[in-house]
Structure formats: C-alpha cells, structure tokens
Amino acid sequence: MACNSSTCNSSGCYKGYEEEEQPKPNTKAAVNGGNSCQNLCVKCKVNEPVCCGIGGENSRFCKDCFKNNLYGKFKQAVTYNAMITPPDKVLVAFSGGPSSRVVLQFVHEMQYKAQKNYDANKDKSLPVFGVGVAFIDESSTHSFTSLHIEKAIEDIRLIVSNLAPPSKELFVVPIESIFSSDGIDGKERLKELLDAVSDVTGKEDLLIRLRILLLQKIASENGYTRIVLGTCTSRIACHVISATVKGQGYSLSADIQYVDSRWEIPVVLPLRDCPAQELNTLCSLDGLKIVELLNGPCSGINGLVSSFVKVLQELILHRKGNSVSSCWTFKRRKSFSRVHNSKNSWEAHSISLQQGSGNP
C-alpha cells in the first residue's frame, strides 16, 4: 500500500512492502532545515538522491529506496491480483530489454525470499513457486547475422544462469516452431504467412500474435500455470493509442488488465504500474545486463505511436517535471475521447515525424 507517513513526500512510495529494509531516518538532518533535506532522499532522509532523470519527486530517491519503491509497485500488483501463488509455475517471457530484465529480476527475488522462508519454516506447509524463462528467437524474421544471434543467446543464458538458486529452466525457441518442429519447413511456412501480409504494421502485429501463441505452447507443454510479461505503463500507453487508431477498441480493456484470463494459460502484467524511464534507470543503477540486439525500432503505426508518446513524455517532463502522468492519462478509459478529439493533432504529428522534424 502507499506510504502515508508525513515524512515521505512521494505519492509513489510503497513503504509497506519493504519497510524492514529501509534505513532509519536521520532525524538530525531533518531538523537542520529545508536546505539539508532537499539534498537527501525523500524517503530515508539519510542518503543522497541519485540522478534518475525521471523528474519530479522520483529523482530525489537514493539508489536503495528507488529500487525498493519500484519493487513495491511490482509486489503490490502481484499480491492484490493474485498473480503468483505458492503452487504456481510461472514462465517469464524474456526478450533481453530493460522491462523483461527487471521483471525477471523481481520474480527471481520474490522466489528467492520465498525459498528462504520455506527453508526456515519447520512444517514446510507452503511450497515455493517455480520459475522458467522463455526467449523467442525471431532471427528468421530479421536481418541479423548468425554471429550476433549466437552472442545474444549466449548472453541470455549467462544472465539466467547467474541468478542465485533456485535454478530456472531456460527455453530458447525459434518463432517458426509454432508451425512445425522441422526448422526448414517452419521457416518456409512463416515466410509464406508474412509475405501474405502487405503492410508493415500488419506484419508487426502478426509477429506479436505468434509470439504469445508460442509462449502459450511452451507453457502448456512444460506444465507452467502463468506467463509473466514485462509490459510497462509506457508500453500500455502506446498500445491504447495504436489500438484506438486501428479500431481494436473492443479488446483493449482486456489487453491492459493485470491478469488476462482469455488465454488457456493466464498472462499477467506485474509491471503495469511501472514507467519505462524507471525500469531503464534501475537497469543502469543495478548494473542489470540487457541484450539490445532484438529490440530494434518499430515502423508503421506502432513506430509512429511510440515516437508520439516519447515526444509527449519529453514535452510534459520539460513543462511539468513529471512525464509519468501522460502514460497514466492514456490508461484511463476517458482518454479514448481525448485521443479521438485530438485526431487532427495526431495526424499533424504523424506527418511531421514522416518528414523528419520530430516536433509535436
């Protein structure tokens, strides 16, 4: 739950989840006046704040409090929505980007703490949930060299193996295996399917659909009961706009829920309340290794929407000092009318991006 302490000035503070890990406030520094407090973390009042580049109160957290606050958002989403229970086996979809890297780290830390509690408990009443990691190899649909792909997969194996026990099984599955276990036949069928789609946006959306279908297949064949995605607030904001532009509003409300039960294996979004800026900052502060090879820019409608949201966040950050609010605005249902009423502005922005100006 959110912290209601009078000493905490951050509305995004999740003190209740990691309270035992927080250092005691430095009362002497707090009494010395406003100037000294402004140079200290707004949560612990002890350490100097880190330069997160997020803006607002978030930029005044120290490293430990920043991580604990972000983990608190994750833990709140998991707990309140019953995403992960002791009997579960969860499959983390790992692409190598910052969002999936953070969700893998948080799920690992949650499992590690559960294992410690299990070992300390004499009756062993609650089992520890299992964790697996799935990486979808999409090299057959991109112009990557075999050397780069092998290096990326090796880095991913190293990331997973370096996580402390309990051990986690890693599945590296080519996307064409959704059609056939025979690699050559699967590639031909995938190429035939993609060639049948003429527009770039359609191909991107088709690959997204094939990706989630393949994750369902992996989870079902290996006994997993949950699929964990690293979808964050910024990604959801982009999806809200792009789905509205494409006329896919009928499924939008289900797409952005914490738990999507439309699938045979439910898909959960524990980072739904975490902006991309915070996840990128955590990777930098904690030294979490990411693999950038398979995270190239999108084009078509998806690329325009991503550019629009990025420019909008930078604009709001410059004017108000808090870019996170723009993502929350697009997550609300009433934002649909705002997007519809802003059709002319959206078209003007699309034209400017295509012309290379990049200005909203």
SVG drawing of the C-alpha trace seen along z (x, -y; Angstrom):
<svg xmlns="http://www.w3.org/2000/svg" viewBox="-16 -26 46 58">
<polyline fill="none" stroke="black" stroke-width="0.4" points="0.0,0.0 1.1,-3.6 3.0,-5.2 1.1,-7.7 4.0,-8.9 4.2,-12.7 8.0,-12.4 7.5,-11.0 6.8,-13.5 6.5,-11.0 3.0,-9.9 4.5,-6.8 6.1,-5.5 5.4,-1.8 6.8,-1.7 4.7,1.2 6.3,3.9 9.9,3.3 9.8,1.4 12.2,3.8 14.9,3.0 14.7,-0.8 17.3,-2.6 16.1,-4.6 15.6,-8.3 18.3,-10.7 16.4,-13.0 19.3,-15.3 19.4,-16.0 15.6,-16.5 15.8,-19.1 18.6,-21.2 16.2,-22.8 14.8,-22.6 18.0,-23.1 19.6,-19.9 16.5,-17.9 16.4,-18.9 19.8,-17.2 18.7,-13.9 16.5,-11.1 12.8,-12.0 12.2,-8.5 15.0,-7.5 16.3,-11.1 19.8,-9.6 21.4,-9.0 22.0,-11.4 19.5,-11.1 20.5,-9.6 20.1,-11.5 17.5,-9.3 16.4,-11.7 12.8,-10.9 11.7,-14.2 9.5,-15.2 9.9,-13.6 11.2,-10.3 14.6,-11.9 15.2,-12.5 15.3,-8.8 18.6,-7.2 19.5,-4.0 18.2,-1.6 14.9,-3.5 14.4,-3.8 14.7,-0.1 12.6,0.8 9.9,-1.7 9.8,-0.1 9.8,3.4 6.9,2.3 4.8,1.5 5.6,4.9 4.8,6.7 1.6,4.7 0.4,5.8 1.3,9.4 -0.3,9.5 -3.5,7.6 -4.3,9.5 -3.1,13.0 -0.7,13.2 1.6,15.7 0.7,18.2 2.9,20.9 1.7,23.9 2.3,22.0 4.9,22.5 5.5,19.1 7.1,18.7 8.8,15.3 8.9,14.1 12.4,12.6 13.3,10.5 16.5,9.0 15.2,5.5 15.0,3.4 11.4,4.3 11.8,8.0 15.1,7.8 13.6,6.1 10.6,8.4 12.9,11.4 15.0,9.9 11.9,9.1 10.4,12.6 13.7,14.1 14.0,12.0 10.4,12.9 11.2,16.6 14.5,16.3 12.7,14.8 10.0,17.5 12.7,20.2 14.4,18.6 11.1,18.6 10.4,22.2 13.8,23.3 13.3,21.5 9.8,22.9 9.7,26.3 6.4,27.5 7.1,26.8 3.5,26.0 3.8,23.7 5.7,24.8 7.9,22.4 6.6,21.4 8.7,22.5 10.2,20.1 11.1,20.7 12.4,18.3 11.4,18.3 13.3,16.5 11.7,16.4 14.3,16.4 13.0,14.2 16.2,14.2 14.4,15.8 12.3,12.6 15.1,10.1 18.4,9.4 20.7,10.4 23.9,12.3 24.3,15.7 27.2,14.5 25.2,11.7 22.3,14.1 24.6,16.6 26.2,13.9 22.8,12.6 21.6,16.1 24.8,16.8 24.4,13.5 20.8,14.5 22.0,17.9 24.6,16.2 22.0,13.8 19.7,16.7 22.5,18.9 23.9,16.1 20.7,15.8 21.1,17.3 19.2,20.5 16.5,21.8 17.6,22.7 15.5,21.7 15.0,23.6 15.6,21.6 13.8,22.2 15.3,20.8 12.7,21.4 12.7,20.2 9.4,18.4 9.0,20.7 8.5,23.7 4.9,22.5 4.2,24.1 6.5,27.2 9.3,28.8 11.2,29.1 13.2,25.9 13.3,25.7 9.6,26.4 8.7,24.0 10.7,21.1 9.1,21.7 5.6,21.6 6.4,18.5 7.9,16.7 4.8,17.6 2.5,16.2 4.4,13.0 4.6,12.5 0.8,12.7 0.6,9.5 1.5,6.4 1.7,3.6 4.4,3.2 2.0,2.7 0.1,5.9 3.3,7.9 4.4,6.5 1.0,7.3 1.1,10.8 4.5,11.4 3.2,10.2 0.3,12.7 2.6,15.6 4.9,14.7 2.2,15.0 0.8,18.2 4.3,19.8 4.6,18.7 1.3,20.5 2.6,23.6 5.8,23.6 3.9,23.1 1.3,25.8 3.9,28.4 6.0,27.9 3.4,27.5 3.5,23.8 0.4,22.1 1.2,18.4 3.0,16.4 4.7,13.2 5.2,10.3 7.3,7.2 4.7,4.9 5.1,1.5 3.0,-1.7 4.7,-3.3 4.1,-0.3 0.4,-0.2 0.1,-3.9 1.4,-3.1 -1.0,-0.2 -4.0,-2.3 -3.4,-4.8 -2.4,-2.3 -5.4,0.0 -7.7,-3.0 -6.2,-4.1 -6.5,-0.5 -10.1,-0.2 -9.3,2.6 -11.0,0.9 -13.3,3.9 -10.4,5.9 -8.5,3.0 -9.9,3.3 -8.9,6.9 -5.5,6.3 -4.3,3.9 -5.7,5.8 -3.3,7.1 -4.4,10.6 -5.6,11.7 -7.6,14.9 -8.7,15.1 -5.8,17.5 -5.5,21.1 -2.5,20.1 -3.3,16.7 -1.0,13.8 0.0,11.4 1.5,7.9 3.2,7.2 5.0,4.1 1.8,2.5 2.3,-0.5 6.0,-1.0 7.1,-3.6 9.8,-2.7 12.0,-5.5 12.1,-4.0 12.9,-0.5 15.7,-1.9 17.1,-3.7 17.0,-0.6 18.9,1.4 21.6,-1.3 21.8,-1.7 21.8,2.0 24.0,3.0 21.4,5.3 22.7,6.6 20.3,6.2 20.5,7.5 19.7,4.8 20.0,6.8 16.4,7.9 14.9,4.6 15.1,2.7 12.7,-0.2 9.2,0.4 7.8,-1.2 4.3,-1.8 1.6,-2.8 3.4,-1.2 6.5,-3.2 4.6,-6.5 2.7,-5.9 6.0,-5.1 7.5,-8.3 4.4,-10.3 4.3,-9.0 8.1,-9.6 7.9,-13.2 4.8,-13.8 6.6,-12.5 9.6,-14.7 7.3,-17.7 5.4,-17.1 8.7,-16.4 10.1,-19.7 7.0,-21.7 5.7,-20.0 8.7,-17.8 6.7,-14.6 6.4,-12.5 4.7,-9.6 1.4,-11.4 1.0,-11.2 1.1,-7.4 -1.5,-7.3 -3.8,-9.6 -3.8,-7.2 -4.5,-4.3 -7.8,-5.8 -11.0,-4.9 -11.9,-8.6 -8.7,-9.2 -10.2,-7.5 -12.3,-10.6 -9.3,-12.8 -7.4,-10.7 -10.4,-10.9 -10.8,-14.6 -7.1,-15.1 -7.3,-13.4 -6.1,-16.5 -3.1,-17.0 -2.2,-13.3 -2.3,-13.5 -0.2,-16.6 2.4,-14.9 2.4,-11.8 3.2,-14.0 6.0,-15.8 7.6,-12.6 7.5,-11.2 9.1,-14.4 11.8,-14.0 11.1,-17.0 10.0,-15.1 8.3,-18.1 4.8,-17.7"/>
</svg>
